[in-house]
Structure formats: structure tokens, C-alpha cells
Amino acid sequence: MKTRTAALIAALTIGAPALADEYVIELSGMNFAYNGQNNQNIDLTIKPGDSVRWVWVSGLHNVVSGAGGVPDGRFTSGAPTTPPKEFVHTFTTADDYPYYCQIHGSMGMTSTVKVRCAGDFNGDLSVNTLDVLAFLNAWSGGDPRGDFNGDGTINTLDVLAFLNAWSAGC
């Protein structure tokens, strides 16, 4: 009976979707600000299904996807405006999403949201057998990235957590 229960729990866990998260970036002065970081120094990596909420704190701004002042059509908050204003975008596909403020982009108000799948261990934006090989090399070599579940210990639980993420795809 215990074996069947464990198998059922494993089957349900493997296919269970992860809960989505929301990250808040503030627009203030000539900066996008997140977690004490500004503009191109923002290190924000999220997973597909997560959202970013841009919140106007001060100034006249907008949020436009693209690089070098050239919109790519992925998302926009519309015309520049002042607070109070919020804009939310949910990211569904793994990729890099550069964005800028039309008014202040040429002055450095640019940044990027990186969307990555948990099973994409090697970071090539594809979940495939190369990720399994990369993970197993890290895990067996004692590389800190082998602690996939983040519990401070590299062990079999990390293999199970990785395989769970890998089998979920992206």
C-alpha cells in the first residue's frame, strides 16, 4: 500500500504546475529599480508564467519591450505617464526580454527580464537531454549548482528535484 501511495504522490508531483510569482520593478527618477539594483544592473531571472509589475513612483515614464530604443512589439505600457500608474506583463516563453523607457532609455533607463525554465540547466533556452548531462556532471562533481533543491546538501533529493523540473518541460 505504501508503494502505491508513494507512486501516486510522485505522479501527481511530477505533473503539478508550479505557482506563478510576481516581481515588482519601480520607476523612479531615471531608474528601473528592483531589489536594490538599478537599470542594467538588475539581475532578474523568472520562470514562464511569472509576471512583472512595473510601478511608477516618480517621473514621466513608460515601459517598452525592445533594445536600443527600438520596440520589438512584445509588450508596452503605452504612452509615457506619471504616477499613479502600474503595468503588469506575464511572461510565457523562455527568452531574454530587454525593455526601456522611451524618454530616458538613451540616458541608461534600460533593463532585461530573463525568463528561464527550471529544467533548462545549461541555460540554452531549451529543455533536452543536454540539460540532464550538464546537471549530472555538476551533481557528481560536487558543483554547488548540483544542489538543485537549494537545501545546502548535494544528494539524491537534488536528482529527484531536477528530474521533476526537467520532465515538466517548459
Secondary structure, 3 states (H helix, E strand, C coil): CHHHHHHHHHHHHHHCCCCCCEEEEEEECCEEEECCEEHHHCCCEECCCCEEEEEECCCCECCEEEECCEEEEEEECCCCECCCCEEEEECCCCEEEEEECCCCHHHCCEEEEEECCCCCCCCCCCCCHHHHHHHHHHHHCCCHHHCCCCCCCCCHHHHHHHHHHHHHCC
